[in-house]
Amino acid sequence: MYQRRMIRIGVDFGGTKIEAAALDAQGRFQARVRAASPGSYEASLETVRDLIAEAERQAGVAGASIGVGIPGSPSPVTGLVRNANTTHLNGQPLQPDLERVLGRPVRLANDANCLALSEATDGAGADFDVVFGVILGTGCGAGLTVGRRVIAGHNGIAGEWGHTPLPWPRPDELPGPGCFCGRLNCLENWISGPGFARAHGTGEDARQIAAAAMAEEPAAVASLDDYVDRLARGLAVIGDILDPDVIVLGGGMSNVEALYERVPDTIGLYTFSNVFTTPVRKAVHGDSSGVRGAAWLWPLEGSGP
């Protein structure tokens, strides 16, 4: 059996699946298990419990630390989840409920903060101090770390970039699509995978459109051009306000390799500066970044708070 202090478990609530993974002190996977998201709150609690039990069984450990990444964040006032596009989590006391079901303390963070923490620890942002990590998946979010520590902000909403409006909208982009949050023209509805597909308008999914663009199909090329410009506009605002050392992209859209060639220069067209050299990098750990960052919410025993 592994000593408890040498194993940490991370849990990642995705849009379609829940994953749990056990990591050793060097960040190596000792177990990794997934299940489809059951689509209801109580069933999700049971799924997390069962996945953690299986991860601990495979890793040969009991009572490991548990970190959980979610789409959304707990309110610092009520503790209830808000802003989650996995909407059955909203309004729920997820952290105390998980602690009750699991019988141990749980640390909870936004999934994009988990991505940023993972990549800042030993990924694409490991050589930088200020890391802005972006998830471009079924939704769109971002997380911020400074010195490998998550910055959640005074109100716990640092990085809720996907629910800021698309900057400098063109006339044909107004009034913009409605969002589950109740507002119009949220960035998420343009630069998430479904947002990319909606703007293209053929019924194809984001992966198919990106592949068609690489094959130089004209309509897909035009849609990718628009996507690059919208993503760059959104990141230019981050450049003007935060000016991070590196921007790391995760989620399904991060697999579009053309973004790394085109987005940095396009950001520079919109920033309030005559120079923009901030690198835009692909998450080293890919789909694993969220679950790894959730595990890193707990330090190794004896190494700090």
VMD Tcl script that draws the C-alpha trace (Angstrom):
set ca {
  {0.00 0.00 0.00}
  {1.19 3.53 -0.80}
  {1.54 5.86 2.13}
  {-1.37 8.28 2.18}
  {0.83 11.37 1.92}
  {2.35 10.12 -1.32}
  {-0.93 9.88 -3.27}
  {-3.35 12.64 -4.18}
  {-6.63 12.17 -6.01}
  {-8.11 14.68 -8.41}
  {-11.66 14.72 -9.72}
  {-12.71 16.58 -12.86}
  {-16.37 17.38 -13.61}
  {-16.53 17.60 -17.39}
  {-19.53 18.46 -19.52}
  {-20.10 14.83 -20.47}
  {-17.95 12.81 -18.05}
  {-16.57 12.72 -14.53}
  {-13.00 11.54 -14.06}
  {-10.97 10.61 -11.00}
  {-7.23 10.01 -11.01}
  {-4.65 9.06 -8.39}
  {-1.24 10.74 -8.77}
  {1.98 9.99 -6.99}
  {4.46 12.58 -5.68}
  {6.05 12.96 -9.13}
  {2.70 13.51 -10.85}
  {2.55 10.05 -12.39}
  {-0.84 8.39 -12.77}
  {-1.36 5.43 -10.46}
  {-5.00 5.11 -11.44}
  {-7.38 6.84 -13.81}
  {-11.10 6.09 -14.09}
  {-14.02 7.77 -15.87}
  {-17.79 7.57 -16.03}
  {-20.43 9.38 -18.05}
  {-21.95 12.31 -16.23}
  {-25.30 11.05 -14.88}
  {-26.97 14.43 -15.39}
  {-28.40 14.87 -11.90}
  {-26.93 16.15 -8.65}
  {-27.46 13.19 -6.31}
  {-26.32 10.74 -8.95}
  {-23.18 12.82 -9.50}
  {-22.29 12.55 -5.81}
  {-22.64 8.78 -6.02}
  {-20.56 8.65 -9.20}
  {-17.73 10.62 -7.59}
  {-17.81 8.34 -4.54}
  {-17.61 5.23 -6.70}
  {-14.86 6.60 -8.95}
  {-12.70 7.59 -5.98}
  {-13.17 4.16 -4.41}
  {-12.05 2.52 -7.65}
  {-9.08 4.89 -8.07}
  {-7.94 4.15 -4.53}
  {-8.36 0.42 -5.10}
  {-6.25 0.54 -8.26}
  {-3.60 2.73 -6.61}
  {-3.48 0.61 -3.46}
  {-4.21 3.47 -1.08}
  {-6.98 4.50 1.30}
  {-7.90 7.93 2.62}
  {-6.01 9.94 -0.01}
  {-6.51 13.71 -0.28}
  {-9.30 14.75 -2.65}
  {-9.31 17.82 -4.90}
  {-12.24 18.52 -7.20}
  {-12.40 20.75 -10.27}
  {-15.82 21.97 -11.38}
  {-17.22 24.20 -14.13}
  {-18.19 27.17 -11.98}
  {-17.16 28.04 -8.45}
  {-18.48 28.05 -4.89}
  {-19.80 31.39 -3.64}
  {-17.59 32.83 -0.87}
  {-20.79 33.98 0.87}
  {-23.08 30.95 0.70}
  {-20.72 28.16 -0.35}
  {-23.22 27.16 -3.03}
  {-22.03 26.48 -6.59}
  {-22.75 29.22 -9.11}
  {-21.94 29.88 -12.79}
  {-21.64 26.21 -13.77}
  {-22.66 25.24 -17.29}
  {-23.24 21.79 -15.79}
  {-26.37 23.42 -14.47}
  {-27.49 20.75 -11.99}
  {-24.52 21.78 -9.82}
  {-25.77 25.37 -9.49}
  {-27.24 26.28 -6.13}
  {-25.91 23.12 -4.50}
  {-23.62 22.80 -1.44}
  {-21.24 20.58 -3.37}
  {-18.21 20.73 -1.09}
  {-19.99 19.79 2.18}
  {-22.05 17.17 0.35}
  {-18.92 15.57 -1.09}
  {-17.26 15.67 2.32}
  {-20.31 13.95 3.79}
  {-20.38 11.26 1.10}
  {-16.62 10.68 1.17}
  {-16.06 11.09 4.90}
  {-13.02 13.36 4.52}
  {-12.07 16.95 3.64}
  {-12.37 18.05 0.02}
  {-10.81 21.04 -1.75}
  {-12.89 22.53 -4.56}
  {-11.83 24.86 -7.39}
  {-12.91 26.03 -10.81}
  {-11.81 23.58 -13.50}
  {-9.93 26.27 -15.43}
  {-8.02 27.17 -12.27}
  {-7.11 23.49 -12.05}
  {-5.83 23.53 -15.63}
  {-3.75 26.63 -14.92}
  {-2.32 25.06 -11.75}
  {-1.43 21.82 -13.52}
  {0.30 23.59 -16.38}
  {2.07 26.04 -14.05}
  {3.35 23.16 -11.92}
  {4.94 20.95 -14.55}
  {3.46 21.82 -17.92}
  {3.48 24.55 -20.54}
  {3.67 27.29 -17.88}
  {6.31 25.74 -15.64}
  {8.97 28.29 -16.63}
  {6.73 31.31 -15.98}
  {5.44 33.18 -12.95}
  {2.04 34.45 -14.15}
  {0.06 31.83 -16.07}
  {-3.32 32.46 -17.70}
  {-4.88 29.09 -18.50}
  {-7.85 28.86 -20.88}
  {-10.33 26.04 -21.46}
  {-11.84 26.06 -24.93}
  {-14.16 23.09 -24.70}
  {-17.91 22.60 -24.39}
  {-17.76 25.91 -22.53}
  {-15.09 28.53 -22.10}
  {-13.34 29.52 -18.91}
  {-9.98 30.61 -17.63}
  {-7.81 30.34 -14.55}
  {-4.93 32.31 -13.14}
  {-1.91 31.25 -11.14}
  {0.92 33.36 -9.79}
  {3.97 31.57 -8.44}
  {2.16 28.24 -8.90}
  {-0.68 29.33 -6.62}
  {-4.26 29.69 -7.78}
  {-5.63 33.23 -7.65}
  {-9.38 32.90 -7.10}
  {-10.00 36.59 -6.37}
  {-11.87 38.42 -3.61}
  {-15.25 37.21 -4.87}
  {-14.03 33.87 -6.16}
  {-14.64 34.77 -9.81}
  {-11.14 35.49 -11.14}
  {-10.92 33.95 -14.59}
  {-14.66 34.01 -15.43}
  {-13.56 35.30 -18.79}
  {-16.03 33.28 -20.81}
  {-18.88 35.39 -19.44}
  {-17.44 38.70 -20.45}
  {-18.76 40.10 -23.74}
  {-17.03 39.57 -27.07}
  {-14.77 42.65 -27.39}
  {-15.06 45.11 -30.27}
  {-18.02 43.31 -31.88}
  {-18.71 43.78 -35.56}
  {-22.22 44.76 -36.65}
  {-22.91 41.20 -37.83}
  {-21.97 39.89 -34.35}
  {-24.65 41.95 -32.59}
  {-26.76 41.53 -30.55}
  {-25.05 38.15 -30.18}
  {-26.29 34.76 -29.04}
  {-28.07 34.29 -25.74}
  {-26.23 32.52 -22.94}
  {-27.38 30.19 -20.17}
  {-26.28 32.92 -17.75}
  {-29.09 35.14 -19.06}
  {-26.98 37.65 -20.97}
  {-26.18 38.23 -24.61}
  {-22.91 37.93 -26.52}
  {-20.85 36.13 -23.89}
  {-17.42 35.17 -25.20}
  {-18.16 31.52 -24.39}
  {-20.82 31.43 -27.09}
  {-18.25 32.40 -29.74}
  {-15.01 30.62 -28.81}
  {-16.13 27.37 -27.19}
  {-16.31 24.34 -29.48}
  {-20.12 24.57 -29.77}
  {-19.80 28.33 -30.32}
  {-17.42 27.76 -33.23}
  {-19.84 25.22 -34.70}
  {-22.87 27.49 -34.20}
  {-21.17 30.38 -35.98}
  {-20.27 28.10 -38.91}
  {-23.89 27.03 -39.15}
  {-23.75 23.76 -41.11}
  {-24.51 21.33 -38.30}
  {-20.96 19.96 -38.33}
  {-19.08 19.81 -35.05}
  {-15.99 21.85 -34.26}
  {-13.56 19.04 -35.06}
  {-15.07 18.50 -38.50}
  {-14.98 22.21 -39.30}
  {-11.36 22.56 -38.18}
  {-10.40 19.55 -40.33}
  {-12.19 21.09 -43.31}
  {-10.34 24.36 -42.76}
  {-7.02 22.50 -42.80}
  {-8.14 20.96 -46.09}
  {-8.70 24.51 -47.38}
  {-12.47 24.22 -47.78}
  {-13.38 27.92 -48.27}
  {-16.35 28.22 -45.91}
  {-14.46 26.42 -43.13}
  {-11.38 28.58 -43.70}
  {-13.55 31.69 -43.32}
  {-15.05 30.36 -40.10}
  {-11.62 29.57 -38.68}
  {-10.45 33.07 -39.64}
  {-13.36 34.50 -37.67}
  {-12.61 32.20 -34.73}
  {-8.96 33.26 -34.59}
  {-9.98 36.91 -34.63}
  {-12.59 36.48 -31.87}
  {-10.24 34.48 -29.66}
  {-7.51 37.08 -30.17}
  {-9.88 39.91 -29.28}
  {-10.80 38.17 -26.05}
  {-7.18 37.51 -25.15}
  {-6.14 41.07 -26.03}
  {-8.32 42.32 -23.17}
  {-6.47 39.92 -20.84}
  {-3.19 41.25 -22.20}
  {-4.21 44.83 -21.49}
  {-5.42 44.09 -17.94}
  {-3.17 41.30 -16.70}
  {-0.29 41.04 -19.20}
  {0.48 37.42 -18.20}
  {3.83 35.75 -18.81}
  {2.21 32.94 -20.82}
  {-1.23 31.95 -22.10}
  {-1.94 28.21 -22.07}
  {-4.82 26.72 -24.06}
  {-6.67 23.54 -23.11}
  {-9.94 21.91 -24.15}
  {-10.94 20.50 -27.51}
  {-10.30 23.66 -29.53}
  {-6.73 23.78 -28.22}
  {-5.99 20.90 -30.59}
  {-6.36 23.21 -33.61}
  {-2.65 23.71 -34.32}
  {-3.23 26.80 -36.48}
  {-4.13 28.75 -33.34}
  {-0.53 28.76 -32.12}
  {0.73 30.15 -35.41}
  {-1.92 32.82 -35.85}
  {-3.40 33.92 -32.51}
  {-0.33 35.65 -30.94}
  {0.15 38.06 -33.84}
  {-3.58 38.72 -34.02}
  {-3.70 39.52 -30.29}
  {-1.04 42.14 -30.99}
  {-3.37 43.91 -33.39}
  {-5.78 44.63 -30.55}
  {-3.64 45.25 -27.46}
  {-2.91 48.79 -26.32}
  {0.77 48.34 -27.06}
  {3.16 48.40 -29.97}
  {4.59 45.06 -28.86}
  {3.00 41.78 -27.78}
  {5.41 38.87 -27.34}
  {3.51 36.77 -24.80}
  {3.68 33.10 -25.90}
  {0.48 31.16 -26.49}
  {1.11 27.49 -25.77}
  {-0.85 24.27 -25.89}
  {-1.42 22.54 -22.55}
  {1.23 19.85 -22.17}
  {-1.07 17.56 -20.25}
  {-4.04 17.97 -22.58}
  {-7.26 16.47 -21.25}
  {-5.38 15.44 -18.10}
  {-4.68 19.01 -16.99}
  {-7.97 19.45 -15.14}
  {-7.79 16.28 -13.10}
  {-4.07 16.79 -12.39}
  {-4.63 20.35 -11.22}
  {-7.44 19.20 -8.95}
  {-5.03 16.77 -7.30}
  {-2.46 19.58 -6.87}
  {-4.99 21.57 -4.77}
  {-3.48 19.59 -1.89}
  {0.27 19.76 -1.25}
  {2.20 16.69 -0.26}
  {1.88 16.10 3.45}
  {4.36 18.23 5.35}
  {5.15 20.50 2.39}
  {2.87 23.43 3.21}
  {-0.78 24.50 3.48}
}
mol new
graphics top color blue
foreach p $ca { graphics top sphere $p radius 0.5 }
foreach p [lrange $ca 0 end-1] q [lrange $ca 1 end] { graphics top cylinder $p $q radius 0.2 }
display resetview
